[in-house]
Amino acid sequence: MNLKLTLSALALASTAFAAQAQEVTLRVHHFMSAKAPLHSQFLVPFAERIKEASDGRIEVQVFDSMSLGGGPPDLFDQASDGAVDAVLTLPGYTPGRFNHTEVFELPFIMEDSVATSKAFWDLVESDLQDGEFADVKVLAAWVHGPGVIHTAEPVETLEDLAGKDLRGPTRLVTDLLGELGANPVGMPLPAIPENLSKGVINGTVIPWEVTPSIRLAELVTNHTEIGGSKALYTAAFVLAMNWDSYEGLPDDLRAILDAETGKALSATAGEVMVGADAFGRSLAEKAGNTLITLDEAEVSRWIDAAAPVWTRFVERAGGEGIDGDALIEQAQGLIAANQ
């Protein structure tokens, strides 16, 4: 009898040890190149921290450039459907689906990418995780640095945008470009170089941080920045995980993942954006390109021209049963609280 009890205890201990020692591989998919800061300076270090914190029991494999198939707009569904374990994506690639998130992409609402990233995470935690992101587990949420206008011909005034075909990344940004007098062209980031080279577009709006990965300083020679504290625009990103992959983790490994994600990881992403912006800008300077900064009076004209974008955002929100004005006020309050 004692022998049976001993063998049973050993079997239970062995099972418990096996569960404790379980190893997990998580596949993360995204649309940027391996040279992009969000790959090399954010996701790769994140994978290394997770591996170290778990004593090697969690391996995070990062797949760049849509190497697992599909296009950038497919990424969110790849996470929600379980085709991959997690994705890094822009909610704005699927317009109309993430209407609350769009509030952080309104023109001239962002003042600081780190503070706005923290604010975005706060809204995810309080409202969006159980709302428009309910199909996935959000691990981090952030925004990039100030959007910059990169063009073949200089843009020094509002009138200089008239008739220019400019690429925009999201619905709100293309809406903004239209109000500023340009012809907005929606397309994913990887399509920019080819379309610039072929003359399909005259320029693009993107933050400095991503310009080195697409060698933009070699494709255009003029870069227009917005003076003052407000950014022309920003775009929202999420690192989102499949629920089955998340809930299927052993408790101790899930706790490790939780500890390495959330608001701190969101702030880290915002900080990566800041550092990468400085590097991207320096490459344009070294190339001898023209850097233009709009003065306060000119920026005021642009802000006035962008007002209809805010109006339409509030109207669309109302159609979805959302109080757009209250949402804007909430976002602005969260940004201020995180400054």
N, C-alpha and C positions, 0 to 999 in steps of 0.2 A: 504493500500500500504506500509506504513511504517512498519507494522507488518510483511508483507511478506519479505521485505528487511532485517528486523532484523533476521527472521528465516533463511533466506538464508545465511546471514553472520555467524550465529551460526553454521549452517551445514558445511560451508566451514572451519570454525575454528576448528570444531570437526574433520573433515577429516584431516586437517593439523596436528592437535595434534596426531591423531592416527598414521599418517605416521612418525611423529617425534618420537613417543614412540615405534615404531616397534621393536620387539626383534628378534634376529637372533641366531641360533645355527649352529656352524661350526664344522664338524667332520674331524679330522686330523688322518690319518692312517700311521703307520710306521712298520718296521720289527724288531726293537730292543726290548729288554725286558724292563720292567718297572724299572729295576735297572740301566739301561744304562744311562750315564750322559746326552746324548742328549734327553732322555725322562725326567728324574727327575730334571736335572739342566738347561735345555734349554726350552723344550716344555711346561712343567708344569708352570714354572715362566712366560713364554710368555703368556699362557692362562690367568693367573692371572692378568697380566698387562693389557691385552686387556679388561678383564671384569671390572677392576677398571676404566680404561680410558673411558669406554663407560657407566659408571654408571650401570653396570649390564645388559646392553641391548645386548651385544655380549657374548655368552657362547661358549667357545672353548672346545670341548670334544676331548681328546687325546686317541687313541686306539693303544696299543702297540702290538708287537708280531704277526702281521698279523691277529689280532683277528676278523677283518671284512671279512676275506677270501682272497684267492689268495696266490701267492708267491711273494717274494721281486721283481722279474723282472716285476711283473704286476702293481706295484705301480704308475708309471708315467701315464700309461693309465687309471688307476682308477681316477686320477685327471683330465686328459684331457677329459675323457668320462662322468665325473660327478657322478661316482659311490660313490665317497666321495667328500668332499669340498676341501680338501688339503692333501698332502702327504709330508713326509720327506723321501727322497730316494737318492740312488747313481745313477747318470746317467750311470755310468760304468756297472750297472747290465744289460744294453741293449747295448752291443757293436755294434759299427758301426752307432749308431743313434745320438751320441753327439760328433762329431769329433773335434769340436773347444774346447769343454770343456776338452778333454783329454790332452791338452797342459799342464795343471796344474798337471797332474799325471805322467809326464815324470820323470824318475829317476834323482835324484840329482838336480832338478830345484828349489825345495822349500828350503827356508832358515828359515822361521818363519811362523807359521800357521796363526797368526793374520794378518800379512802383506799380506800373500798369499790369505787369505779369502777376505780381502778388494780388492785385485787385481782382484779376481774372480768376485766379485760383479761389479767392474768397467767394466769388459768385458761383463758381462750380460747386464748392462745398455746401453753400447755403441753398442754392436753387437748381443749378443745372445738372448735377449728377443724377438727381431723381427726376429731372425734367427731360430736356432735349438730348442729354447724354445717357439716358437710362439703359440703352442697349449695350453699353460698354462700361468698363471701370476706368475712369480717368486717373492716370498716374501723375500727370503734370499738365499745366496750362499756362501759356505765356504769349507774349507778343514780341515782334521784332522791333528794331530801332526805327527812327524816323524815316519815312519813305522819301526817296530822292528821285528827281526827274533826270533821266539820262537820255540825251538826244544828239543827233548828228549836227543840228543847228542850235545855236544858243537860245535859251529861254530866259529872258530877263524881265518880261512883263506878262501880264495876263494875255495880252493880245498876241504874243509870240506863240501861244498854244493853238491858235486858230487853224483848223484844218490839218493838224498833225495827227498821224495815226499812231497812237500810243497804246502799248500793251498794259492791261490792268489785271491784277491777280484775282480780284473778288468782285461780287456784285456792287458793293458800296463804292469801291475804288473806280470801277468803270462808270458808275453813275456820276461820281465826282469829276472824272475826266471830261465827261460830256458837258457838265455844267461849266467847266472851265474853258470850254471852247474846242477841245480836242475831239478827235474821232476815236472813241475807246474800242480796243480790240481785246477780248478775253482770250487768254491762253495760259497754259501751265508754264512754270519756270523753265523746264528743259527745252521748250520750243523757242525761247528768245533768240539765241545766237543765229540759228538758221533763218528765222524770219527777219532779223536785222540785216543779215548778209544779203538776202534776196530782195530787200527793199519793201517787204510786205508791211513793215512798221518803220516809223521814223525814230522811234525811241521806246523807252519803257520806264515804268516807275517800280523801283525796288530799293530796299535798303542797301547801304554800303556793304554790309557783311557778306552778301551773296555774290557780289560782283566778281571777286577773283575766281570763283569756281566756274564761271561762264566766260571769263576773260573779257569782261564788258569794256574795260578801259581801252582795249584794242579795237573795239567795234564802234564806239562813239567817242567824241572828244569833248562834250559839254555836259556838265553836271550841275543841276540847280537845286540848292538847298533852301529851306525855309528858315528865315531868321527869327529869333525870339524863342520863347519857351514851348510853343505848340508845334506838334508834328503835322505835316501835310496829311499823313495817314499812317496806319499800321495794320498788320494782319495778325489774326489770332491763330495759334497753333495748339494742338493737343498731342500728348502721348497717351494713347488709349489702348486698353487691354481687353481681350475676350473674357467674358465672365466665367466661362467654364475653365479656362486656363488659370484664371486668378483663384477661383474657389477650389480648384483641384489641387492647389499647392498644399503640402503639409503645413500644419498650423505654424510651426517654427519658421518655415521658409516664407510664408505669407507675412509673418511679422517682420522679417528682415526686409522684404520688399516694401512694406508699408513705411518702415523707418527711413528708407532711402528715397521715397517719393513724396508727393504732396507739395506743400507750399515751399519748402526749402529747395526742392528740385525745380520748381517753377521759377523761383528767384535765380537759381543757378543758370537756367536757360536764358533769362533776361540779361544776366551778367555776361554770358558768352556773346550775346548779341552786341553788347556795348563794346567789348574788346575787339570783336571782329569788324565792327563798323570802322573803328580807327584804322585797322590794317587795310581794309578795302579802300578807304579814302586816301591813304598814303600811296597806294599803287597808282591811283589816278594822278596824284600830284607828281610822282616820279616820272610818269609818262608824259608830263608836260601838258596835260589836258586843262581845260578851262573850268574852274570852279566858281560858280556864281551863287551869291547869297542874297536873297531878296530882303530888302529893308522893311522896317515896321509898317510904313505907309503902304507899300505894295502888298505885303502879307494881309493887311486889313482888307484890301480889295478882294483878295482870294477868299478870305473868310466869308465876306458878304456873298460872293458868287456861289459858295458852297452851301448856303442856307437851305436851298430846296432839297438837298440830300437829306438833311435832318428832318425836314417836313415830311418827305416821303417815307423815311424810316418810321416816324411816329404813326403815319397813316397805315403802313403795312402792319405794324405791330398791333394797331387797333383791330385790323381785320383778323388777326390771330388771337384776339382776346387778351392782348397784352397792353398795359398802360405804358406807352412808349416814353412819355415825359417822365413818369416815375422811374422807369428803368434807367434813363439817362441820368437822372438825379442820383440814383443808387450807384451807378458806375462811377460818376464823378466823385461821390463821397468816398467810395472805396479807394479810388486812386489817391485822393487827398490824404486819407488815413494811413496809406502805405508809403507816403513820401518820406 
